[in-house]
Amino acid sequence: MTPSFVDIDWCGRDTRIEYQRLYPEKTEAPLLIFLHEGLGSVAMWKNFPRQLCDALDVQGLVYSRPGYGQSSPRAANEQWQPDFMHRQAQEVLPALLKALHIPQAPWLFGHSDGGSIALLYAAHHAVAGLVVLAPHIMVEDVSINSITQAQQAYENTNLRERLAPYHADVDSAFEGWRQIWLNPNFRNWSIEEDISTITCPVLAIQGIDDEYGTLAQIQGIARRLPQAKLVTLPACGHSPHRDQPDALIDACFNFFTLYKPKN
């Protein structure tokens, strides 16, 4: 499917957002919004959003955040600050939903940084429910170590070439992610207090072999949110939708069966 584009006003700057709608004809079905990882994009999800929407019988919205995919790249010399995920949740996503005339309280499906953004959005806006994969609620040593290794791979292997097809400006995408996560000022970042206001159903999923975070991330969500359901997946790294798609879809189906409105 060819992506569409919409312009939003992000803090006085015209910003182009790449997006795809899945099954928009299902006007009575819930809407599931996909929020990608720190190096993700619409294209990086590949066919998984459609597979999940098929299984859950819902509409889907997939988009690339500014700096990623075919959305507007970072401005020259722009460096993200420790509040970059808060800004995505409180500025970019609301502006996108307004531009696309989406009035309903959506479901959110976020991976990694996208999971953190989904949690931050739900802390301040009406959301029907959340599914978060390998979310970050704090910075761990394992995250920093893996991102440092990713930087070395980007500089010394073919990682840049492998990522390039998924981004109009691959250096913008990679450097924006790397610079903030390896910024010493980001080391004490935490959203543990922020998420305590979430009242909607939450499903938090993490691979046992996640190279970017430990189970302390989803366990921290459960401490703050007693309604959260946790799922751990064996033989699974940081990307359950790539490593264990069938098990992930089953977990989401069981979760939606409990909370999806009956038509």
C-alpha positions as CSV (number, residue, x, y, z in Angstrom):
1,M,0.0,0.0,0.0
2,T,1.3,3.4,-0.9
3,P,1.7,5.7,2.1
4,S,-0.3,8.9,2.4
5,F,1.0,12.2,3.9
6,V,-0.5,14.9,6.1
7,D,1.0,18.2,7.3
8,I,0.8,19.2,10.9
9,D,1.9,22.3,12.7
10,W,4.5,21.2,15.2
11,C,5.4,24.1,17.4
12,G,5.1,26.6,14.5
13,R,6.9,24.4,12.0
14,D,5.1,22.6,9.1
15,T,5.9,19.0,9.5
16,R,5.0,16.2,7.0
17,I,3.8,13.0,8.5
18,E,3.8,9.7,6.6
19,Y,0.9,7.4,7.4
20,Q,-1.1,4.4,6.3
21,R,-4.7,3.6,7.1
22,L,-5.7,-0.1,7.3
23,Y,-9.4,-1.1,6.7
24,P,-10.8,2.5,7.1
25,E,-14.0,1.1,5.7
26,K,-14.6,-0.7,9.0
27,T,-16.0,2.5,10.4
28,E,-17.7,0.8,13.4
29,A,-14.6,-1.1,14.4
30,P,-12.1,0.1,17.0
31,L,-9.0,2.0,15.7
32,L,-5.5,0.6,16.6
33,I,-2.7,3.0,16.2
34,F,0.9,1.6,15.7
35,L,3.8,3.6,17.2
36,H,7.2,2.4,16.0
37,E,10.5,1.8,17.7
38,G,13.5,4.1,17.9
39,L,14.7,3.2,14.4
40,G,11.3,2.3,12.9
41,S,9.0,3.7,10.3
42,V,5.8,2.7,8.4
43,A,7.8,0.5,6.1
44,M,9.8,-1.1,9.0
45,W,6.7,-2.7,10.4
46,K,6.3,-4.6,7.1
47,N,3.1,-6.7,7.0
48,F,2.6,-7.1,10.8
49,P,0.1,-4.3,11.3
50,R,-2.2,-5.8,8.7
51,Q,-1.8,-9.3,10.2
52,L,-2.8,-8.0,13.6
53,C,-5.7,-5.9,12.4
54,D,-7.0,-9.0,10.5
55,A,-6.8,-11.1,13.7
56,L,-8.5,-8.5,15.8
57,D,-11.0,-7.2,13.2
58,V,-10.0,-3.6,13.7
59,Q,-9.0,-0.6,11.7
60,G,-5.3,0.4,11.8
61,L,-3.3,3.6,11.6
62,V,0.5,3.3,11.1
63,Y,2.7,6.4,10.9
64,S,6.3,7.5,10.9
65,R,7.3,10.1,13.5
66,P,9.2,13.2,12.4
67,G,12.8,12.2,11.6
68,Y,11.8,8.7,10.4
69,G,10.5,7.0,7.3
70,Q,9.2,9.5,4.7
71,S,8.2,12.0,7.3
72,S,10.1,15.3,7.6
73,P,13.7,14.7,8.7
74,R,15.2,16.4,11.6
75,A,16.2,20.0,11.0
76,A,19.9,20.6,10.4
77,N,21.8,20.4,13.7
78,E,18.6,19.6,15.6
79,Q,19.3,17.5,18.6
80,W,16.5,15.9,20.6
81,Q,16.3,16.6,24.3
82,P,15.5,14.3,27.2
83,D,11.8,15.2,26.9
84,F,11.6,14.1,23.2
85,M,9.2,11.2,24.0
86,H,7.0,13.5,26.0
87,R,6.8,15.9,23.1
88,Q,5.9,13.1,20.7
89,A,3.1,12.0,23.0
90,Q,1.8,15.5,23.9
91,E,2.4,17.4,20.7
92,V,2.9,15.3,17.6
93,L,0.4,12.5,18.1
94,P,-2.5,14.8,19.2
95,A,-1.7,17.1,16.2
96,L,-1.8,14.0,13.9
97,L,-5.1,12.8,15.2
98,K,-6.6,16.3,14.8
99,A,-5.3,16.5,11.2
100,L,-6.8,13.1,10.4
101,H,-10.1,14.0,12.1
102,I,-10.0,11.0,14.4
103,P,-12.4,11.8,17.3
104,Q,-12.6,8.4,19.0
105,A,-10.4,7.2,21.9
106,P,-8.1,4.8,20.0
107,W,-6.3,1.7,21.0
108,L,-2.5,2.1,21.0
109,F,0.1,-0.5,20.0
110,G,3.6,0.8,20.7
111,H,7.0,-0.8,20.3
112,S,10.1,0.2,22.3
113,D,10.3,4.1,22.2
114,G,6.8,3.9,20.6
115,G,5.6,1.9,23.7
116,S,6.9,4.7,25.9
117,I,5.2,7.3,23.8
118,A,2.0,5.3,24.0
119,L,2.1,5.2,27.8
120,L,2.8,8.9,28.0
121,Y,-0.1,9.7,25.6
122,A,-2.5,7.5,27.7
123,A,-1.4,9.3,30.9
124,H,-3.1,12.5,29.6
125,H,-5.6,11.5,26.9
126,A,-8.6,9.2,26.5
127,V,-7.4,5.8,25.3
128,A,-9.5,2.6,24.9
129,G,-6.5,0.4,25.7
130,L,-2.7,-0.1,25.3
131,V,-0.5,-2.8,24.1
132,V,3.2,-2.0,24.6
133,L,6.1,-4.2,23.4
134,A,9.5,-3.9,25.1
135,P,8.6,-0.4,26.4
136,H,11.1,1.8,28.2
137,I,10.0,3.4,31.5
138,M,13.6,4.1,32.6
139,V,17.1,3.9,31.2
140,E,19.1,0.7,31.9
141,D,22.7,-0.1,31.4
142,V,21.8,-2.9,28.9
143,S,20.0,-0.3,26.7
144,I,23.1,2.0,26.7
145,N,25.4,-0.9,25.9
146,S,23.3,-2.2,23.0
147,I,22.9,1.3,21.5
148,T,26.7,1.8,21.8
149,Q,27.1,-1.5,19.9
150,A,24.5,-0.3,17.3
151,Q,26.5,2.9,16.8
152,Q,29.7,0.8,16.1
153,A,27.7,-1.4,13.7
154,Y,26.4,1.6,11.9
155,E,29.9,3.0,11.4
156,N,31.7,-0.3,10.6
157,T,29.2,-2.7,9.1
158,N,26.4,-2.7,6.6
159,L,23.8,-1.6,9.1
160,R,23.4,1.8,7.5
161,E,22.7,0.2,4.1
162,R,20.2,-2.2,5.7
163,L,18.3,0.7,7.3
164,A,18.4,3.0,4.4
165,P,15.4,1.6,2.5
166,Y,13.2,2.4,5.4
167,H,14.1,6.1,5.8
168,A,14.3,9.1,3.4
169,D,17.2,10.3,5.5
170,V,18.7,7.4,7.3
171,D,21.4,9.4,9.0
172,S,18.8,11.8,10.4
173,A,16.9,8.8,11.8
174,F,19.9,7.0,13.3
175,E,21.6,10.1,14.7
176,G,18.5,11.5,16.3
177,W,18.0,8.2,18.2
178,R,21.7,7.6,19.0
179,Q,22.4,11.1,20.2
180,I,19.7,11.3,22.7
181,W,20.0,7.8,24.1
182,L,23.7,8.2,24.6
183,N,23.4,11.7,26.0
184,P,24.6,11.7,29.6
185,N,21.7,14.0,30.5
186,F,19.3,11.3,29.4
187,R,20.7,8.7,31.8
188,N,18.2,9.6,34.6
189,W,15.2,9.7,32.3
190,S,12.2,8.0,33.8
191,I,8.4,8.0,33.2
192,E,7.5,5.8,36.2
193,E,5.7,8.7,37.9
194,D,4.1,9.9,34.7
195,I,2.3,6.6,33.9
196,S,0.6,6.3,37.3
197,T,-2.5,8.2,36.0
198,I,-3.3,5.6,33.3
199,T,-6.7,4.0,33.9
200,C,-7.3,2.0,30.6
201,P,-6.5,-1.7,30.2
202,V,-2.8,-2.3,29.6
203,L,-1.0,-5.3,28.1
204,A,2.8,-5.2,28.4
205,I,4.9,-7.7,26.5
206,Q,8.6,-8.4,26.5
207,G,11.0,-11.0,25.2
208,I,13.0,-12.9,27.7
209,D,16.1,-12.3,25.5
210,D,15.5,-8.6,25.0
211,E,18.9,-7.0,24.2
212,Y,17.6,-3.5,24.9
213,G,15.9,-3.9,28.3
214,T,15.2,-6.2,31.2
215,L,12.0,-7.5,32.6
216,A,12.3,-4.7,35.1
217,Q,10.6,-2.4,32.5
218,I,7.3,-4.2,32.4
219,Q,7.5,-5.2,36.0
220,G,7.7,-1.5,36.8
221,I,4.6,-0.9,34.8
222,A,2.8,-3.5,36.8
223,R,3.8,-1.9,40.1
224,R,2.4,1.4,38.9
225,L,-0.7,0.0,37.1
226,P,-2.4,-2.8,38.9
227,Q,-4.7,-3.4,35.9
228,A,-1.7,-4.2,33.6
229,K,-1.3,-7.7,32.3
230,L,2.2,-8.9,31.6
231,V,3.3,-11.5,29.0
232,T,6.9,-12.7,28.6
233,L,7.9,-14.5,25.4
234,P,10.8,-17.1,25.4
235,A,13.3,-17.2,22.6
236,C,12.4,-13.6,21.8
237,G,14.5,-10.5,21.7
238,H,13.6,-6.8,21.5
239,S,11.1,-7.2,18.6
240,P,8.4,-9.7,19.4
241,H,6.5,-8.9,16.2
242,R,9.5,-10.2,14.3
243,D,10.8,-12.9,16.6
244,Q,7.5,-14.4,17.8
245,P,4.6,-12.9,15.7
246,D,2.2,-15.8,16.2
247,A,2.6,-15.8,20.0
248,L,2.3,-12.0,20.0
249,I,-0.9,-12.0,18.0
250,D,-2.4,-14.7,20.3
251,A,-1.6,-12.6,23.3
252,C,-3.2,-9.5,21.7
253,F,-6.3,-11.5,20.6
254,N,-6.8,-12.8,24.2
255,F,-6.4,-9.3,25.6
256,F,-8.8,-7.7,23.0
257,T,-11.4,-10.4,23.6
258,L,-11.6,-9.2,27.2
259,Y,-11.9,-5.5,26.5
260,K,-13.0,-4.9,22.9
261,P,-16.5,-3.4,22.7
262,K,-19.1,-5.9,21.4
263,N,-20.7,-4.8,18.2
